[in-house]
């Protein structure tokens, strides 16, 4: 458990790393529970030039705990630097009507595949949500960066929208799970390029069977 100060410092370091490896004018989407919006804003003010908008991800069902059951998640849209940013919707001028309330089913929704999603990662994000966000602020063929890979939804969304995903994940078990998920989606096999370690598909599959809880997933 981190204190509020420690968490703000951690976020500041993560945001600085994201910004250092992003184009001037890039938009970063940071997902977070409302309880930590203070730390997000504190860290974001130091790194980013502007908070472009605060998005509410409205889910079908409320989660457990809190004074009221929480049926939403906050998504902070920060801008890197002062360069021009991409706006692919422009108030519906390009046929895409987008508001700052995004309605997508969460993992608390009773639906086919819910158990598999929860087993895959405790904070799995809908691929459709990420794909729409990617299309809002980037062009086909460009790079999408995610330093908290989690379940690999960003990689799948980038693949579906014609972008290239650069994804990091601390836990090797989740790294293997991301690879397995992408292989199943793309009907292809990942290639281990260079890391000094031998790895096989069998090894990855065995490690990906179980995964411990990890901090909430963020994506950019």
N, C-alpha and C positions, 0 to 999 in steps of 0.2 A: 504494500500500500504506500503510495506517495502522498505527501502533504500537498496542499494547494500550491505552495511555493515551488516544491519540487516538480510537480506536474507542469506548472507554467514554464519552468526551465527546460524540462524535457520537450515540451511542445515547441518552445522557441528554437531549440537545437534542430528538431525535425523540420520545422518550417524553413529555417535557414538553409538546411541541406537541400530541401525541395527547390527553394528559390535559386540557389547557386547552380543548379543543374536544369534550370528552365529558361525558356526564351523570355526576353523582355516583353512584357505585355501578356504573359501567360495567365490563365485563370486557374486557381487552385480551389477545389471543392473539399472541404473538411467536414466530415460527419461527426456529430457529437451529441450526447445526451444533454438536456437542458441544464442539468446540475453543474456542468463544467463549462458553461458558456463564458463565465468570467475569466477563467484561465485561457480559453481560446482567444478572447478579445485582447487580453493582456499581452499574450505572446504574438498575436497577429499584428498589433499596432507597431511592434518593434521591427518586424520583418517586411511587412507588405505596405505598398503605397496606398491601398484603398480597400475597403470592404465594399464590394460591388452590390451585394444583396445578401439578405438572410432568407434562406429557403426553408420551408417546412415540408418535410416528407410526411404526408398524412397516410397512416396505415388503416387497414380494415378493422383490426382488433386492438384493444388496449393490453398492455403488459401488466405484470403483477407489481405490487409495491407502490410506493409514493402516496401522497395525500389524495390525488386523483390518479386513476390508471392512465398511464402515458400511452397515447395513441399516435404520437408523432416523434420525429427525430429532426434535429436541426442540422442544416447544411450551410456552412459559411462559405460564401464565394469571395475569395480574396484575389486581388490583382498583384502580379509581380512587376515591379518597376513602373516606368512611365511610358513605355511604348504602346502603340495601338493594340487593342485586344480584338479578338475575333468575336463577332456577334452574328451567328448564322440564323437568327430568327427575327430580329428587329421588329418587334411588335406585330408579328404575323405577316410582314411584307413578303416573306419567302414561303408562305404556306404552312408555317409552323407556329401555332398559337401556344406560347409558353408563359406561364405565370410563376410566381414564387411559392405556389402551393403545388407540390408534386404528389399525385395519388398513385401509389403502387402498394401491392400487398406485401406485408412483412412476413417473417417466419412464424409469427404468432397466429397467422391466418390458417384456419383448418382447410387444407387443400391437399391434392395429390402431390406427393414428393416432399411434404413438410418435414417428415421425420428424417429423410435423407439430407435435407438442407441443414437441419439442426446438428446432425451428426458430422457434417462436413466442416462447420465452423459456427461458433456461438453467435456471431454477429454478421452472418452472411447477408450481402446486399443483392437486391434483384438486378440481374443483368440488364433488363430493360431500362431501369432507372439510370444506371451508369452509361449505357449506350446513348440515351437521349441527352445526357449531360455532355458527353464527348462530342456529339454532333452539334451541340450549341456553340462550342468554343474552339473547335479545331477543324482542320481540313483533312480529307482523305490522304493517306500516305505519310502523315506526320506522326510524331512520337507522343505517346501518353505515358506519364510517369506515375508509379504508385509505389511508395516506400513501405507500405503496410499491406502486403499482398493478401494475407488472410486466406480466403477460400478461392481466390483467383477470378472473381467476377470481373475485375477490370481487364484481365487478359482476354477473357471470352468476349467482353463487350467491344474491346478494341479490334479483335479479329472480325467480329460481325460487322463493324462499321468501316472496315478498311484502313484502320490505323495500326501502328506498331506499338506494342506495349513493352515498356521496360519496368519490370516488377521486382521488388525486393521483399524478402520475408526472413525474419530472424530464425524462426523455428524450422529445422530441416524436415520435420514431419509434415508441416504445412507446405513447404517447398515441394515435397514429393506429391502431396495432394493436389496442388495447383497443376503440376505437370500432368498427373493422371487425368484430371478434369479436362485440361486442354486437349490431351490426346484423344479422349473419348469424344469430345466435341468436334475436333478438326479431322478425325479419322486419320491421324498421322502419328508419327513417333518422334519425340523430342530427342535432340542430339546434345550430348554433353560436350561442349566445345573445349573448355580448358579451366580446370580448377585444381589440378594436381591430385584429384581423388578418383578412384575407380568407382563406377556406379553402373548398375544394371537395372533394366526394367523390373525384374523380379524383386531386387532389393527395394526399389522405390515403392512398389505395390505393397510389400510387407510392412514397410514403415508407415505408409499412409493409412493403414487400417485403423489405427488409434491415434488420437491427437489430444493433448491436454488443452485446458482453457488458456487463452492468451488475451492481452488487452484488446479493447475495441478497435475494429478495423477502420482506418482512414484511407482515403484515396484522393488522388489529385490528377 
